[in-house]
Amino acid sequence: MSTILALDTSTENCSAALMINGNVIFREFESPREHTKRILPMVDSLLSEAGIKLTDLDALAFGRGPGSFTGVRIGTGIAQGLAFGADLPMLPISTLAAMAQGAHRLHNVTDVLPAIDARMAEIYFAQYQLNDAGVMTLVDKEIVVTPDNLLANFNKPEQAFYTLGTGWATYSEKLAGLNVAQLTACEGIQFPCAQDMLVIAAAELIKGNAVAPEDAMPVYVRDTVTWKKLPGRE
């Protein structure tokens, strides 16, 4: 059983979680502008509770986006720094996938449409479906889209879905017209949480999809933002 640390600062929610000996412990706090102050103490607290050091980990997972540009950059940079220092492989995890996994954990659902408010009258959106291993798997691709464009182009009248995230909360009335068989809201899931990244991360580690810290990149979904690697690793 792998020992994996996950952290996420991609949205208003700041969270860190540790999987050790099959058990999960986590810290979570909604703090839109305090991620840089809170995330490392969360990590230290988890390692202390588990009685291990960073170098005892098998891998470090992080929320690679989409989400707040600043939040995604903070999370990626801090995760890279920790991984470089402890010589750990990294597992970039989609924030939308983490939300989908959270919906399965809390509500035992299998077909979900997570959406994060992307500002500028757009949402980050994707369709996820549970696979046989109990891991939420992306259907098609993650996109940034206006509610109107989503209504015009997402047509699955035979299928029912569960919805979650700030994107649905912000545009609930408009998105209620989506051309699907049924929409049911998943209560209690507005943001991604690091504890739900662990299930996905463990599966990715087994499949050999870990990357070196210098190759761990954020995913903004919008194409208008560029990312610079750490100094000396361009």
Beta strands, then each sheet from edge to edge (+ up, - down):
strand 1: 4-8
strand 2: 13-20
strand 3: 23-30
strand 4: 59-65
strand 5: 90-94
strand 6: 111-119
strand 7: 122-130
strand 8: 136-145
strand 9: 155-164
strand 10: 179-185
sheet 1: 3+ 2- 1+ 4+ 5+
sheet 2: 8+ 7- 6+ 9+ 10+
end
